[in-house]
Structures are given as C-alpha cells and as structure tokens.
Amino acid sequence: PVYVSTHDPDVIYYGSQYLMKSTDRGNSWEVLSEDLTRDEEEKQGEGGYPISNEQITAESYNNVFNIEESLLQEGLLWIGSDDGLVHMTRDGGETIVNVTPEGLPESIINVVEPSPHDPSKAYFVAAGYKMNDFTPHVFRTNDYGDSWTKIVEGVPVNTFARSIREDPDREGLLYLGTETGMFISFDDGANWQEFQLDLPEVPVTDLRVRQQDLIIATQGRSLWILDDLTPLHQISDAVAGADVHLYDPRDPYREITPGYYAEGGPGENPPRGMQVNYVLGEAVDPDVPMAMEILDDAGSIVFAEYAPETREDCPASPRQRMLSRQAGANRWSWDMQVGRFACIAEVTNTSRNLGAYAAEPGRYQVRLTVGDEVRTQDFQILIDPRLDGIAADPVAEYAELDRLSASLFEGAQEMENGVLQLRQVREQMDLLMEAARSEAAASSAPAGADPYGAVMDQGAELTEQMEEWESRILQKYLQTSQNNYMFEARLLVKYKDLLGRMSGANIPVTAGVREVTGDYLEEWAGHRTDLGILVDDLRDFNESLRAAGLPEIYLGAPRPIT
C-alpha cells in the first residue's frame, strides 16, 4: 500500500513487510520498522509452485496490507498486514506497537479505519476467507489499541467483513461492507442492521464517505453511490416516532455550466436540484391539505407545491407532483428555479420547460405543512467553490445576475398578461361582431343610421391592431420545436431563451448579457406603451357598444394558467 499523508503531501508511507517513509515525495525512503508480519518462511515460496511459478506479487504473503493515518493527529498511523497483525504508531513511525487483539486468527487486515472524531478510536475488519474462515471479524478500540471490542451483533455468522468506515459527520454512525452486501450501525457497532436498499447482493470491497455521499466499491457490480447521507446523520428515536418530521436538508450548490457525456453516460446521476426529506408517522388522508414551500430570505414564496392543487395547471407542461402522503420516509425535490412562464401554446409547443430562471445563492427556508402541522428548516444555496479566483466577487456577481433575471421575468410576465388579455378580448369581440351582424340584419333603420355598421368597422380595426401587437410578442407559426429554426422568434420567446442561457452560464456577468438585457427591456417598454394605448382604445370602444345597446367587453386582467 501507498499512503500520502493528509497532513503533509510531501510525506508518503509505503508498506512491504516493513513500514517505509519518504519526506520528499518518494525521492528517498527510510525504513521505519522491523518486519510487521508473521514472517513465516514456509509461506513465502515461489507462487504457484510446483505447477507454475508466478511472481507478479499477488501471490506473495506476509506483507503490510493497509496503512491509514488519523485525520485528527499527524503521525498517528495504523498498519494492518495480510496475515492478521495490527500495529500502531503515534509518532510517525519512531515507535511502533503491536496492538493485535488476542486470539485474532490468521487473516487479512483488510481495512483499518481511524475515527474522524476521536484520535484514540479506530476500527478494523479482518477477512479470513483464505483460511476457510467465513465468520465476520470486526473490532473497535477506544484507547489506541490497548484493548479491543468485537462488534458483530446483527451480522450473519457466515458473512465475512471486507470494509468499515465511520461517518465524519456523525460519530458512531458506521458503514460495513461484507461479502454479501451492506450493513449499518447507529451505536458505534453495538448493533448492526442490513442496509442493502437497491444494492445488488454482491461483495463490497471498500467504502468511502465523501461530501456526505457514500461511495461503494463492489466486486463485479461496479461502483455505487448513496447520495445525501444527511437523513442518516439526523435520524433518531424521536424522528422515528414523530407524526411529521422535516429533515434539515443538505445545502445545494448553485450549478455552474455542467459538462455532459455525449452518449448519456454509463451511470445514473443523482437528482438535480435540492432534495428535501421528510417523515410521516402514518399515511395522510387525501382530504388533508399538504404543502411544500420554498421561501427566500425576505419570506417571499419562490416555489411551492400544494396538495390538493388549487392552481390551474398547464396541460402541455404539467407541474411535477412530488408530495407523497405515504407513511414513512419521503423525498421531495426543488429544481432551484424561480418563476414559471404562462401556459401559452407558442411557448409550450417549442419548449415544455416553463421554469423561468435559477435561484440566487443565499439563505432560504423550506416549509412543510400537513394539515395543522407546520415544520420549517433553513438552508443555503451555496456558491461553487471552483469559482473562487475566477470571479472577483461571486456574491455581487450572482446578485447582479439575479437582478437582471428578475427584471427580464417581470417583463415576460407583463407580456404574457398582455397577450392573454388581448386574446380574451378577441374572443369577446368575435361574439360581439356576430351579435352586431345579427342586429344589423334585423334592423329597420335606414342606411347610414344603423349604429351596428360603425361598431363592426371599429371592431374590425381594433382586432387588426390587437393581432399586430401580439405578432411583436409571439411568432404565430411556432407549432413544434423545429419551428424554432424556421421562423424568427418574437420578444417573449427571446426573453425566455435569454433567461435560460443566463441561468446556465457562469459568472461573471458579461458585457454582452448586460447589453442584450438592456435592449430587450427597452424594446418591451415601447410595446408596453402601445398596449396601454390599445387598451384605452378598447375602453372607448365600450362606449360605442353601450350606445348601440350591445354588451361591453370585459377588460380585466386574465387569470394565467401557470
């Protein structure tokens, strides 16, 4: 084994039958120990002899097999051999002590795990399958190896252990890899329970905890990752017995421009966005209202799901329903998008994703409501640390990006309301014109004195003006995604496209983004003025309708389906 010190990258430890050390990244080496194995010469002959001699090192025996250094104390090393010995040094190899538990049979010290919480504590697993011993050997020390406790309660007696790790975020939370799968302990190994989930029944050869994920190496079934261990950090008897419990979510990162695998990738990625875990003590009746809401630092709701849902939905792009009423553990996710475009055919025909723009890094709150029970947890959207040194002030850059995005989305909503309002007016106009034609046909008034003719002329002119205004906002020929490449987009789709590109881009905000945003806002300001004039003309038209004895047109704001 080769181990690079986590405290000093210039220091490298190497194991043969001795412990060796380099302080200059391998340019020179010092032997620190005597032989740390059983040194049984009768087991050190030619590999494969007498059939075929193989000297590719896999057949060698009496070797140091595992070296681990404490994350808490530099120079505190644990060394395991492939023949069942455990040694420890607290001074970087100056003094090495044999701390093998009494009576441990000859076996491979597969993993020694120094505790990330207590320098005096460590764990190891010994695999004796090469000696026809398939029982689990798992040990814990709390006194630098002076004494050991065997911790195998709950592990089948015919399942030998291969790897053990302690969670760095919760002391005593242990993960155990065995020949037949995974086990977990919440009490420092006093009791184990199966933790297989959807993992195949396969040998687990090693485990690592990284960034609150558990990475699992298997023999024959590739690598697996259990994403987001934070619920395991918080689980307790109180949580298990609660009617409603909302876990403290893991803080997500604001996504920077992602890479992608040309063929989709051989593995399965974790869900995107922020994951929210909650527990229901029992199933919730369908008539009990539930809600999951995301609030920003000012207390405004920026995303929400309600059940039952009272808001109208968009048939072409329905909201994802994630709130579960099932008893037990449940997971809900937020795509970290703020705002949603209206359900307008020219938009949904070309892009089914109606999300507006990515949420700004900062402080937020998630709020779960189940009937009268309300639970809240605070969280943050973090800035990707890889941006350090690239953007001079990431917080300020994201604040500017959010300000520009919010101004564009505000303009987009005004456009949507204008389009929906005029479409609502045109539907009424069609009915009124039909009524006016019927009244004119039945009228006995002499030519020139008929009030309906003037109304119809004025209505036709207003309809033409409404269609012309809408053509500036939406391209009527957008029926499929291919039409994006065939016809010029109008302003609303341009807004949506720009918001999507800004959300998917990295900071800093470019001069081009500022310039285009300013141009788009200025262009909308002109169209908004024209819309106001058009609405005033429609109010005047209502006077003509009233004089002709016809119903007036309702000019109130429409209810957008969003």
Number of C-alpha atoms within 10 A of each C-alpha: 14 15 16 18 19 16 14 12 12 13 16 19 26 22 21 16 20 18 21 17 24 17 16 12 15 13 7 9 15 12 14 16 15 10 14 24 22 16 14 11 9 6 11 12 13 13 18 11 9 7 7 9 12 13 11 8 8 8 13 15 21 22 21 27 25 22 23 23 27 24 18 16 16 16 20 20 23 28 27 29 29 24 24 24 25 24 19 24 19 20 13 16 19 10 11 20 16 16 19 17 18 8 6 12 16 19 21 25 25 22 28 26 21 26 24 19 18 16 19 18 18 24 27 25 29 30 30 25 17 10 11 9 16 17 18 25 24 25 20 24 20 16 13 20 22 13 14 21 15 17 20 18 15 15 23 15 12 12 20 24 32 28 29 27 26 26 23 17 17 15 16 18 18 20 24 26 27 26 22 18 22 27 20 23 21 19 12 17 25 15 15 22 15 14 15 14 9 7 16 14 14 18 21 26 20 20 24 18 18 13 11 17 15 19 16 20 20 22 12 10 13 9 14 17 18 15 15 16 17 17 17 14 18 13 12 11 7 10 17 15 12 13 16 21 22 23 20 18 20 19 15 18 16 21 20 15 12 8 6 8 7 6 6 8 9 7 9 9 9 11 11 12 15 19 17 20 18 20 22 22 16 13 12 16 11 10 9 12 15 23 17 23 18 22 17 19 12 9 10 12 16 16 18 14 21 16 18 13 12 8 11 12 15 18 10 15 15 14 13 8 11 15 18 18 18 14 14 16 15 16 12 15 16 19 14 22 17 19 19 17 20 21 23 17 17 18 23 21 18 16 17 15 15 20 17 22 24 21 21 25 20 16 15 21 19 21 17 23 17 18 13 8 11 15 15 17 15 17 18 19 19 16 19 14 10 9 15 11 9 12 15 12 13 19 16 13 16 21 14 17 24 19 13 20 25 17 13 24 22 14 19 24 17 15 21 21 17 22 23 21 19 24 17 17 20 19 11 16 20 14 10 20 19 13 16 22 15 12 18 16 10 9 12 10 10 7 8 9 10 15 19 25 17 16 22 20 12 15 21 15 11 19 18 11 14 19 14 11 19 21 14 15 21 23 20 14 13 21 15 15 15 11 15 17 10 10 12 14 20 15 22 27 20 16 22 21 15 19 23 17 14 20 23 15 14 19 22 17 16 11 9 9 15 13 11 13 19 15 12 17 20 12 12 21 13 10 19 17 10 13 20 12 12 17 18 12 13 20 16 11 18 19 13 19 22 12 13 16 13 18 13 17 19 14 14 9 12 17 11 18 15 17
